[in-house]
Amino acid sequence: MTDLVLKNKKIIISAGASGIGWATAKVCLSKGAYVYLCDIDDKHLKKIKKNPLLNKKLFIYKCDASSETQVINFFNKVKKKTKKIDSLINNVGIAGPTGTIEKLNSHDWERTLKINVISHFYFTKLAIPMLKKNKGGSIINISSGAGILGFPLRSPYAASKWAVIGMTKTLAMELGKFKIRVNAICPGTIKGDRMVRVIKDKSKFLKISKSKIEKDFISMASMNCWIYEEDIAKMCSFLISNDSERVSGQTIPVDGNATRLD
């Protein structure tokens, strides 16, 4: 029997058409939630439209999360379906460039911060009134192990993910009186397309084989393992559910106990 712990909860997910976002959407739908997701990727959005999971509880919309206008348009569409929500998951983010600071350019730095931090502001600003109408709820910001550790050769990414932690702690303090909980999840090394690209870029920069880079990434965790998208989805489910009603302002690693990112 399906565990409907999120029955009829209404959840917004940014960058929800693939990776952690889609894994989380599927878990939430399976637990009885309504999911409103947006993404910029046409390919994955079209794939979802053909998915048998598509039902009246899933709303999808194309949106560039780095454009405030497009985010506003997305929320206007959501508001036609519901005036209040139970949760916002700020999942959008990019890996950013690989290299030492003196070799990186300003455009790549600014783009990484624009997408990984400022987009969270756009979504959160618009979600808060809907959470207040709900008289409480949960904001989940997807940070990274790079948000609690240094990450050589990935300074713009690390800076953006530390910023997400600062935003989380501050919002938890601002919104607690409204019964709105705010937490950050810090995924470890996720097995998936993004890490394939990160490993390729690091291999090219350091002139080391991709297999050696991959083994090194896995060894960074005490459990010597990959983390899977579903691991993050399950943690999101917990933080949305009533089981976490007094958990707020927390930075929660799901990383097999990562001790380094170098």
Secondary structure, 3 states (H helix, E strand, C coil): CCCCCCCCCEEEECCCCCHHHHHHHHHHHHCCCEEEEEECCHHHHHHHHCCCCCCCCEEEEECCCCCHHHHHHHHHHHHCCCCCCCEEEECCCCCCCCECHHHCCHHHHHHHHHHHHHHHHHHHHHHHHHHHHCCCEEEEEECCHHHCCCCCCEHHHHHHHHHHHHHHHHHHHHHHHHCEEEEEEEECCECCHHHHHHHHHHHHHHCCCHHHHHHHHHHCECCCCCECHHHHHHHHHHHHCHHHCCCCCCEEEECCCECCCC
